[in-house]
């Protein structure tokens, strides 16, 4: 699990940089300003969570189910949230009706919130591990 989380963190981080760069430059010519803002939101949230997953992968042991489910929720949430935003941002340009993805974005957000909540619960339950 540890290695999987680290690999996903690396992939999410790399894709966030690539997509963010395209959003800041190449996509300005083809997407409306409001679609670019949405696209940027997806890239930013993806990077934030890539960093969190990287830290989790480096510091947690994933021996408890709460650690595992926190990471799973964050990974699934980022995928659902950010990638649905990317596709929705391009739906007009591609001239494809992707409205069915509309509910996927908040579902991804709910997964991310659940991942954070599980992480908080893990920290509270294991506060002796994190004394500074």
N, CA, C and O of each residue as an XYZ file, in Angstrom:
528
protein
N       0.839     -1.206      0.000
C       0.000      0.000      0.000
C       0.869      1.249      0.000
O       0.586      2.214     -0.711
N       1.930      1.224      0.803
C       2.819      2.377      0.914
C       3.387      2.769     -0.457
O       3.353      3.936     -0.846
N       3.907      1.773     -1.175
C       4.487      2.043     -2.490
C       3.417      2.516     -3.472
O       3.670      3.409     -4.281
N       2.234      1.927     -3.408
C       1.146      2.328     -4.296
C       0.774      3.795     -4.067
O       0.592      4.548     -5.023
N       0.663      4.194     -2.805
C       0.333      5.591     -2.476
C       1.415      6.526     -3.008
O       1.106      7.583     -3.559
N       2.676      6.146     -2.847
C       3.776      6.979     -3.340
C       3.768      7.086     -4.868
O       4.026      8.156     -5.418
N       3.475      5.991     -5.543
C       3.418      6.011     -7.011
C       2.263      6.898     -7.472
O       2.432      7.720     -8.372
N       1.099      6.736     -6.863
C      -0.054      7.567     -7.233
C       0.248      9.039     -6.943
O      -0.090      9.909     -7.745
N       0.879      9.321     -5.808
C       1.250     10.702     -5.482
C       2.150     11.279     -6.563
O       1.961     12.416     -6.996
N       3.124     10.498     -6.994
C       4.026     10.966     -8.045
C       3.317     11.203     -9.367
O       3.570     12.196    -10.049
N       2.434     10.289     -9.722
C       1.677     10.441    -10.976
C       0.760     11.657    -10.893
O       0.708     12.464    -11.821
N       0.040     11.785     -9.784
C      -0.844     12.946     -9.633
C      -0.052     14.251     -9.665
O      -0.482     15.220    -10.290
N       1.093     14.282     -9.000
C       1.915     15.487     -9.002
C       2.408     15.830    -10.396
O       2.320     16.979    -10.829
N       2.928     14.832    -11.097
C       3.434     15.037    -12.452
C       2.323     15.530    -13.384
O       2.505     16.501    -14.118
N       1.170     14.852    -13.347
C       0.061     15.258    -14.217
C      -0.445     16.652    -13.873
O      -0.857     17.401    -14.758
N      -0.415     16.998    -12.602
C      -0.859     18.327    -12.197
C       0.038     19.413    -12.792
O      -0.452     20.450    -13.240
N       1.339     19.178    -12.796
C       2.273     20.144    -13.390
C       2.047     20.237    -14.900
O       1.985     21.331    -15.461
N       1.927     19.090    -15.540
C       1.717     19.078    -16.994
C       0.410     19.775    -17.361
O       0.390     20.667    -18.209
N      -0.680     19.360    -16.714
C      -1.987     19.940    -17.039
C      -2.060     21.403    -16.635
O      -2.669     22.209    -17.338
N      -1.445     21.755    -15.512
C      -1.421     23.158    -15.098
C      -0.682     24.030    -16.097
O      -1.100     25.155    -16.370
N       0.416     23.518    -16.644
C       1.171     24.271    -17.647
C       0.359     24.447    -18.928
O       0.326     25.531    -19.510
N      -0.288     23.376    -19.354
C      -1.138     23.487    -20.534
C      -2.290     24.455    -20.282
O      -2.650     25.244    -21.155
N      -2.863     24.388    -19.085
C      -3.958     25.297    -18.746
C      -3.525     26.745    -18.732
O      -4.293     27.633    -19.104
N      -2.297     26.989    -18.304
C      -1.803     28.365    -18.228
C      -1.369     28.907    -19.583
O      -1.258     30.121    -19.760
N      -1.124     28.021    -20.536
C      -0.602     28.484    -21.821
C      -1.451     28.018    -22.998
O      -2.200     28.814    -23.564
N      -1.354     26.772    -23.370
C      -1.982     26.274    -24.600
C      -3.501     26.329    -24.560
O      -4.132     26.650    -25.568
N      -4.090     26.025    -23.431
C      -5.549     25.953    -23.367
C      -6.210     27.326    -23.327
O      -7.425     27.423    -23.501
N      -5.444     28.384    -23.104
C      -6.016     29.743    -23.102
C      -6.631     30.083    -24.455
O      -7.556     30.890    -24.550
N      -6.103     29.459    -25.487
C      -6.581     29.740    -26.840
C      -7.882     29.022    -27.175
O      -8.593     29.411    -28.102
N      -8.191     27.965    -26.413
C      -9.350     27.157    -26.806
C     -10.451     27.081    -25.740
O     -11.570     26.661    -26.038
N     -10.143     27.481    -24.507
C     -11.144     27.424    -23.438
C     -11.549     28.829    -23.011
O     -10.738     29.755    -23.034
N     -12.796     28.974    -22.628
C     -13.279     30.264    -22.132
C     -12.648     30.543    -20.764
O     -12.179     29.619    -20.099
N     -12.636     31.807    -20.345
C     -12.034     32.139    -19.042
C     -12.650     31.364    -17.870
O     -11.923     30.942    -16.971
N     -13.982     31.169    -17.863
C     -14.587     30.426    -16.758
C     -14.203     28.943    -16.790
O     -14.068     28.319    -15.737
N     -14.027     28.380    -17.977
C     -13.590     26.981    -18.091
C     -12.126     26.849    -17.639
O     -11.747     25.852    -17.024
N     -11.324     27.851    -17.948
C      -9.924     27.841    -17.505
C      -9.826     27.901    -15.985
O      -8.975     27.243    -15.386
N     -10.697     28.692    -15.364
C     -10.699     28.778    -13.902
C     -11.052     27.421    -13.306
O     -10.418     26.977    -12.348
N     -12.055     26.765    -13.866
C     -12.422     25.430    -13.397
C     -11.272     24.448    -13.590
O     -10.950     23.673    -12.689
N     -10.663     24.486    -14.759
C      -9.541     23.596    -15.062
C      -8.412     23.819    -14.056
O      -7.828     22.859    -13.552
N      -8.111     25.068    -13.769
C      -7.058     25.401    -12.805
C      -7.406     24.890    -11.411
O      -6.530     24.427    -10.681
N      -8.675     24.972    -11.042
C      -9.100     24.442     -9.739
C      -8.810     22.947     -9.655
O      -8.306     22.467     -8.639
N      -9.122     22.220    -10.703
C      -8.835     20.786    -10.729
C      -7.350     20.503    -10.578
O      -6.953     19.608     -9.832
N      -6.528     21.270    -11.291
C      -5.078     21.061    -11.228
C      -4.524     21.404     -9.843
O      -3.662     20.694     -9.323
N      -5.017     22.487     -9.250
C      -4.539     22.880     -7.915
C      -4.904     21.833     -6.869
O      -4.055     21.428     -6.074
N      -6.154     21.394     -6.865
C      -6.571     20.384     -5.893
C      -5.807     19.077     -6.102
O      -5.475     18.378     -5.145
N      -5.540     18.764     -7.352
C      -4.776     17.555     -7.641
C      -3.376     17.671     -7.044
O      -2.885     16.716     -6.443
N      -2.727     18.823     -7.198
C      -1.382     18.995     -6.655
C      -1.387     19.003     -5.136
O      -0.528     18.385     -4.507
N      -2.360     19.705     -4.537
C      -2.431     19.719     -3.070
C      -2.490     18.292     -2.534
O      -1.792     17.941     -1.583
N      -3.320     17.491     -3.149
C      -3.516     16.130     -2.648
C      -2.371     15.197     -3.034
O      -2.115     14.210     -2.344
N      -1.689     15.501     -4.124
C      -0.482     14.735     -4.458
C       0.564     14.926     -3.367
O       1.233     13.973     -2.968
N       0.703     16.150     -2.887
C       1.661     16.436     -1.817
C       1.252     15.731     -0.531
O       2.090     15.145      0.155
N      -0.028     15.787     -0.206
C      -0.520     15.107      1.001
C      -0.288     13.599      0.897
O       0.164     12.972      1.855
N      -0.596     13.018     -0.261
C      -0.384     11.582     -0.451
C       1.097     11.224     -0.365
O       1.453     10.167      0.158
N       1.953     12.096     -0.874
C       3.387     11.873     -0.767
C       3.822     11.839      0.698
O       4.564     10.949      1.112
N       3.359     12.802      1.466
C       3.689     12.849      2.898
C       3.131     11.617      3.604
O       3.813     11.002      4.423
N       1.894     11.262      3.286
C       1.307     10.061      3.889
C       2.135      8.823      3.551
O       2.416      8.000      4.422
N       2.517      8.699      2.297
C       3.291      7.539      1.869
C       4.652      7.460      2.535
O       5.177      6.370      2.762
N       5.216      8.600      2.843
C       6.531      8.628      3.475
C       6.466      8.451      4.994
O       7.445      8.021      5.603
N       5.339      8.773      5.606
C       5.286      8.780      7.073
C       4.398      7.713      7.695
O       4.654      7.289      8.822
N       3.372      7.271      7.001
C       2.454      6.301      7.585
C       2.879      4.873      7.249
O       3.575      4.638      6.262
N       2.456      3.932      8.075
C       2.792      2.529      7.857
C       1.697      1.761      7.130
O       1.954      0.696      6.569
N       0.489      2.287      7.134
C      -0.683      1.664      6.501
C      -0.979      0.289      7.086
O      -1.411     -0.625      6.383
N      -0.736      0.165      8.386
C      -1.054     -1.086      9.065
C      -2.492     -1.097      9.570
O      -3.050     -2.165      9.821
N      -3.087      0.061      9.720
C      -4.477      0.123     10.169
C      -5.388      0.423      8.983
O      -4.977      1.032      7.995
N      -6.623     -0.018      9.107
C      -7.581      0.219      8.018
C      -7.881      1.704      7.854
O      -8.184      2.152      6.748
N      -7.802      2.468      8.927
C      -8.111      3.902      8.819
C      -7.061      4.633      7.974
O      -7.391      5.563      7.238
N      -5.807      4.211      8.084
C      -4.757      4.801      7.238
C      -5.008      4.444      5.775
O      -4.922      5.293      4.888
N      -5.316      3.186      5.547
C      -5.551      2.715      4.183
C      -6.750      3.416      3.559
O      -6.682      3.880      2.421
N      -7.852      3.492      4.309
C      -9.062      4.096      3.756
C      -8.918      5.600      3.565
O      -9.524      6.174      2.661
N      -8.125      6.230      4.405
C      -7.864      7.654      4.212
C      -7.175      7.875      2.871
O      -7.575      8.747      2.099
N      -6.145      7.089      2.596
C      -5.425      7.218      1.330
C      -6.314      6.852      0.146
O      -6.298      7.533     -0.880
N      -7.081      5.787      0.287
C      -7.973      5.361     -0.804
C      -8.993      6.453     -1.116
O      -9.233      6.771     -2.280
N      -9.584      7.019     -0.082
C     -10.568      8.089     -0.291
C      -9.930      9.302     -0.967
O     -10.519      9.889     -1.874
N      -8.742      9.672     -0.534
C      -8.072     10.814     -1.157
C      -7.727     10.528     -2.617
O      -7.943     11.374     -3.484
N      -7.195      9.346     -2.889
C      -6.835      9.011     -4.277
C      -8.072      8.970     -5.177
O      -8.062      9.525     -6.276
N      -9.130      8.315     -4.714
C     -10.368      8.238     -5.501
C     -10.993      9.614     -5.653
O     -11.470      9.972     -6.730
N     -10.989     10.379     -4.575
C     -11.576     11.711     -4.609
C     -10.897     12.620     -5.611
O     -11.561     13.332     -6.365
N      -9.571     12.597     -5.620
C      -8.821     13.426     -6.580
C      -9.163     13.008     -8.001
O      -9.406     13.848     -8.867
N      -9.180     11.708     -8.229
C      -9.484     11.225     -9.579
C     -10.866     11.707    -10.018
O     -11.014     12.283    -11.096
N     -11.864     11.471     -9.189
C     -13.231     11.858     -9.545
C     -13.372     13.370     -9.673
O     -13.964     13.861    -10.634
N     -12.833     14.103     -8.712
C     -12.978     15.554     -8.684
C     -12.230     16.210     -9.841
O     -12.835     16.875    -10.683
N     -10.925     16.021     -9.878
C     -10.114     16.753    -10.857
C     -10.381     16.312    -12.289
O     -10.518     17.148    -13.182
N     -10.456     15.009    -12.512
C     -10.609     14.563    -13.893
C     -12.001     14.851    -14.442
O     -12.151     15.070    -15.644
N     -13.016     14.855    -13.591
C     -14.334     15.262    -14.087
C     -14.320     16.742    -14.465
O     -14.940     17.138    -15.452
N     -13.618     17.552    -13.687
C     -13.495     18.978    -14.032
C     -12.765     19.149    -15.359
O     -13.181     19.953    -16.194
N     -11.682     18.402    -15.563
C     -10.943     18.517    -16.827
C     -11.849     18.194    -18.016
O     -11.873     18.928    -19.003
N     -12.582     17.105    -17.914
C     -13.469     16.716    -19.021
C     -14.613     17.712    -19.209
O     -14.982     18.035    -20.338
N     -15.168     18.191    -18.108
C     -16.248     19.176    -18.218
C     -15.751     20.475    -18.847
O     -16.475     21.116    -19.609
N     -14.519     20.862    -18.528
C     -13.956     22.087    -19.098
C     -13.837     21.983    -20.617
O     -13.966     22.985    -21.320
N     -13.594     20.788    -21.120
C     -13.407     20.593    -22.560
C     -14.675     20.178    -23.295
O     -14.658     20.041    -24.518
N     -15.765     19.979    -22.580
C     -16.970     19.456    -23.233
C     -17.468     20.366    -24.361
O     -17.883     19.876    -25.411
N     -17.429     21.678    -24.151
C     -17.861     22.595    -25.217
C     -16.911     22.539    -26.404
O     -17.349     22.482    -27.553
N     -15.628     22.553    -26.129
C     -14.634     22.526    -27.199
C     -14.761     21.256    -28.033
O     -14.678     21.302    -29.260
N     -14.961     20.128    -27.366
C     -15.121     18.857    -28.063
C     -16.528     18.690    -28.638
O     -16.782     17.770    -29.415
N     -17.433     19.581    -28.254
C     -18.830     19.529    -28.668
C     -19.466     18.187    -28.282
O     -20.148     17.544    -29.080
N     -19.217     17.794    -27.034
C     -19.758     16.548    -26.479
C     -20.515     16.895    -25.197
O     -20.036     17.676    -24.374
N     -21.678     16.317    -25.043
C     -22.458     16.530    -23.827
C     -21.926     15.615    -22.717
O     -22.143     14.403    -22.733
N     -21.234     16.218    -21.768
C     -20.684     15.465    -20.644
C     -21.346     15.882    -19.336
O     -20.735     15.779    -18.273
N     -22.583     16.348    -19.403
C     -23.288     16.797    -18.202
C     -23.409     15.711    -17.139
O     -23.501     16.002    -15.947
N     -23.409     14.465    -17.581
C     -23.507     13.368    -16.609
C     -22.326     13.388    -15.634
O     -22.403     12.796    -14.558
N     -21.229     14.071    -16.008
C     -20.084     14.184    -15.103
C     -20.294     15.230    -14.015
O     -19.540     15.276    -13.043
N     -21.310     16.066    -14.172
C     -21.581     17.121    -13.185
C     -21.654     16.604    -11.756
O     -21.006     17.179    -10.881
N     -22.412     15.545    -11.475
C     -22.483     15.016    -10.108
C     -21.213     14.297     -9.655
O     -21.026     14.068     -8.460
N     -20.345     13.942    -10.593
C     -19.115     13.236    -10.231
C     -18.167     14.165     -9.470
O     -17.476     13.732     -8.548
N     -18.135     15.434     -9.856
C     -17.232     16.391     -9.212
C     -17.507     16.513     -7.717
O     -16.573     16.358     -6.930
N     -18.740     16.782     -7.283
C     -18.977     16.847     -5.836
C     -18.794     15.501     -5.139
O     -18.427     15.456     -3.964
N     -19.048     14.405     -5.853
C     -18.793     13.093     -5.265
C     -17.298     12.944     -4.960
O     -16.919     12.430     -3.908
N     -16.466     13.395     -5.882
C     -15.024     13.402     -5.638
C     -14.669     14.262     -4.446
O     -13.814     13.897     -3.640
N     -15.329     15.411     -4.332
C     -15.109     16.275     -3.170
C     -15.482     15.588     -1.870
O     -14.790     15.737     -0.862
N     -16.564     14.843     -1.890
C     -16.997     14.107     -0.689
C     -15.954     13.055     -0.316
O     -15.651     12.869      0.862
N     -15.411     12.374     -1.311
C     -14.355     11.396     -1.033
C     -13.118     12.071     -0.434
O     -12.502     11.539      0.490
N     -12.761     13.241     -0.963
C     -11.600     13.952     -0.415
C     -11.862     14.370      1.031
O     -10.987     14.235      1.887
N     -13.052     14.873      1.298
C     -13.416     15.247      2.669
C     -13.358     14.031      3.585
O     -12.854     14.115      4.705
N     -13.874     12.907      3.109
C     -13.837     11.673      3.913
C     -12.398     11.258      4.191
O     -12.077     10.834      5.301
N     -11.538     11.378      3.198
C     -10.130     11.045      3.393
C      -9.479     11.912      4.449
O      -8.731     11.419      5.294
N      -9.763     13.204      4.402
C      -9.238     14.125      5.419
C      -9.798     13.801      6.800
O      -9.064     13.808      7.788
N     -11.098     13.516      6.869
C     -11.721     13.177      8.147
C     -11.085     11.920      8.745
O     -10.786     11.879      9.938
N     -10.883     10.909      7.923
C     -10.245      9.686      8.398
C      -8.815      9.957      8.871
O      -8.351      9.356      9.840
N      -8.132     10.851      8.190
C      -6.776     11.213      8.601
C      -6.795     11.912      9.961
O      -5.950     11.634     10.812
N      -7.743     12.806     10.167
C      -7.885     13.482     11.460
C      -8.185     12.468     12.559
O      -7.598     12.518     13.640
N      -9.097     11.557     12.274
C      -9.432     10.517     13.265
C      -8.198      9.677     13.582
O      -7.951      9.346     14.742
N      -7.427      9.334     12.559
C      -6.201      8.563     12.783
C      -5.245      9.339     13.690
O      -4.664      8.765     14.610
N      -5.079     10.635     13.438
C      -4.181     11.453     14.263
C      -4.663     11.528     15.706
O      -3.861     11.465     16.638
N      -5.966     11.662     15.887
C      -6.517     11.736     17.244
C      -6.309     10.407     17.969
O      -5.909     10.386     19.133
N      -6.578      9.311     17.286
C      -6.422      7.990     17.902
C      -4.960      7.649     18.194
O      -4.663      6.878     19.107
N      -4.073      8.219     17.426
C      -2.653      7.878     17.535
C      -1.802      9.091     17.901
O      -0.677      9.234     17.422
N      -2.335      9.953     18.740
C      -1.635     11.188     19.069
C      -0.275     10.946     19.706
O       0.598     11.809     19.621
N      -0.068      9.788     20.346
C       1.233      9.506     20.949
C       2.317      9.310     19.879
O       3.502      9.463     20.176
N       1.935      8.979     18.655
C       2.910      8.815     17.578
C       3.436     10.151     17.056
O       4.497     10.209     16.434
N       2.693     11.214     17.312
C       3.002     12.501     16.711
C       3.340     13.574     17.731
O       2.915     14.719     17.582
N       4.090     13.228     18.756
C       4.512     14.221     19.748
C       5.805     14.849     19.268
O       6.749     14.171     18.861
N       5.811     16.159     19.330
C       7.009     16.905     18.900
C       7.628     17.609     20.076
O       8.643     18.289     19.924
